[in-house]
Amino acid sequence: MIPRYSRPEMAAIWEPGNRLRIWFEIEAHAAEAMARLGVVPKAAAAAVWARGRGKVRPERVDEIERETRHDVIAFLTALAEEVGEEARFLHQGMTSSDVLDTCLAVQLKEAADLLLAGLDRLLAALARRAQEHKLTLCAGRSHGIHAEPTTFGLKLAGHYAEFARCRARLLHARDEVATCKISGAVGTFANVDPRVEAHVAAKMGLRPEPISTQVIPRDRHAMFFATLAVTASAVERLATEIRHLQRTELREAEEFFHPGQKGSSAMPHKRNPVLAENLTGLARLVRAYALPALEDVVLWHERDISHSSVERVIAPDATLALDFALHRLAGVVEKLVVYPEAMRRNLEALGGLVFSQRVLLALTRAGMSREAAYATVQRNAMQAWHGRGRFLDLLKADAEVRARLGEAGLEALFDLGYHTRHVETIFARVFGARRRGPAGAKTGKPAVGIAEPTPPSTGRRQKARGRASERKPGRNRAAKTGS
């Protein structure tokens, strides 16, 4: 992924130096376990840690790989240069995929932690803005056409619930992909004790793969990238809503326009939804990476390497793009400029047509057949649609309607409060009951579908880094603006 759409925290996971560091730890932990089992000398395992940690340079590995045409062999050769004679005890009974697949699992797990932190920031922003606009009335739209009244808070609450589901899915996908393989050439443990795998898994914050071939089964990875794709679609859905609301004809909400920002090189008046449009594009990329991940599931026999080139591209690019998108979207929501007056004005633009269903239902309850009631309401509604009067006035002038409902009865049907009477119920479903705190203050955190599965065991590396998903929302550096 190009630097423009890369946050440093996520980019660091995929840097060559970090990859080689993880490779080293896998090999060193494996040697450590073998030493405990008496397979290799303890002094050799100690030498690996003492002389090899942090010594292998990406440039040297690249130099060797130009001759060997094999990245793991190049790494082991470079490591042997640092460790010395004891390096002959490295990689005992292991195959390259033991290192590659276990490393990818670590990287995907750490990438998922950052994505969870981005989701937490976005969820916090959506919850706050939804509460702020809980009763801000606006037109609900279906097919882009006015339907019935809703509130802007309900719109945001719907997106909150969707991203909460995405978070739960990502937790599951993270758990599923965080598996370790140190089982040898075709996964039979013929030349490496299963206890070595268990030791490496514990140290790397993973769990052992129950059964592998020469590789970890790729259905795990397919699920991971499919989850990223679904999350990207949620990003685009909210971005598209913002783009529509910012249209000149609506102007109900818009992206924050920074001082000094320019919208067009030709037209100085322009204030374009560039961030939301950018998010739409990034979402397309992330979704596109799901298909090759699904195709990677099918490998020949115990393995081939058709998946390898795919994952070298999609693993960093998909996680980088989605990470950037989540933080960009969170920033958009945090600073979103909302125009309640415009929402109300647009809601009333068609003279009350949004109350047509209430009139329809009232007429049926007053004894009119549904077919006749529908035709009567539609006849008057079409007059209002074409600007030939306000809907309520036209209904009052309709003798049959007036006879059945009366003027006062008609006016009562045009009550906006009727459409907000269950908002609190919906918010309670989405954000949970708000428990009473000290002095009767309402407290509580939003919580929809955020149940976490039991995480894999965590080792030294994870304790040192800390789980990004446990950090407070909004603590990560905000993504830069501009498409």
C-alpha positions, 0 to 999 in steps of 0.5 A: 500500500502506498504511504498516502494510505498507510498509518505508521503503526500498521505499516510497521507490522509489514516492514521487512525488518519486523518480518525477519525479527518474527522469523528469528523468534520462531527459530529461536523458540523452536531451538529452545524447545528442542534443547529442553527435549534434548534434541539439540544442545542447550548451549546451541539454543542459548547461542542463537538468542545471544548472537542472533537477536537483532543481527540479521539485516534485510539487505544481507538477506536480500543479497543472499536470496539473489543467489539462493532464490529462496527467502527462508534459506537466505535468512537462515544463511544470514543468521548462521553468519551471526550465530556461528557453528551452533547455527547447524542446530537451527531449523531441525525437522522444520520446513519453510512454511513452519516459519512463513505461516507462523509469522503470517499468523503473528502479523495478521493477529497484530494487524487485527489488534490495530483494526479493532482499535480503529473500530473502537474509535469509530464506534465511540464517535458514532455513539456520541454523535447518535446520542447528540442527534437522537431526536434530530428529525429528518426524512427517511428515504427509500430509493432516494425518495422521501419515505417517513420521518426518522431521526439522524441519531437513528441513522447513526445508531444503525451504523453503530450496530453494523460496526459492532457486528463487524467488531465481533466478526473481526474478533472471531477472525483474529482468533481463528487465524492466530494459529502456529504450525511447526509440524514439518514437511507435510504436517506429520511431525515426523522430524519435529516433536509436537511439543516444539510447536506447542512451545513456539505457539505459547511464546508467539501468542498463538495456538497450535494448528490442530492439523496441517499439511505443509501449510496452515489450511487457508480457509482460516485466512479466507475468513479473515480477509472476507471479514475485512471485506464485510467491514469495508462494505460497512465503511462504504455504506456510511461514507455513501450516506454522508456523500448523499447528505452533502449534496447541494440539494440536501445539505443536511450534513457535510464533512468538516471543511478545514481552514485553508482547504480548497475544493476545486482548482477551477471553482472556488465555491466547491466543498466536496465530500472528498474523504467519503469518496476516498473511503468508497475507493478504499472499500473497493480495494479491500473487498477485491482482496477477499476473492483471491483469499477465497481462491487460495483455499484450494492448493494441490495436495499437501501444498503448492505456492500459488497462495504465496504471491497473493498473500504477500500483496493482500495481507499488508495492503488489505490491512493497511487500507482498512486501518487507514479507512477506519481512522479516516471515517472516525475522523469524519464522524467526529467532525461531521457538520450537521444541519438540523434546520436543513433536515427539518426543511427538507422533511417538510418540503413536500407539504406533509407527504411523509404522513401518507401511511398514517392517513391510509391507516386511519381511513381503514380504521374508519371503515374504508377498504384498504384499496379505496383508502390507498386510492384516495390518499394517493390521489391527494398525495399526487396533487401535493407532489406536483405542487398543487397544494399542501397535503394536509390542506388537500385532504381537508378539502376532500369531502370523503376524507373530511367526513371520515376523519374530521379536520382535527383528526387529520391534523392529529395525524400530522404529528412528528412526535408520533414517529419518535415515540420508540426512539428510546426503545431502539437506542436501548436495544442498540446501546444497552440499558444506561445504568444509574451511576453516582447521584443518579447520573446515567452511565454505561458503555454502548454494547452491541455484539461485542462479545469477545471469544477466548483469546489465544495464549499470549507470550512475551512478544504480545505482553511487550507490545500490548493489545491495541484492541484494549487501548482507549478509543481515539488514542491512535494518531488520527489519519491525515486528511486529503484524498 
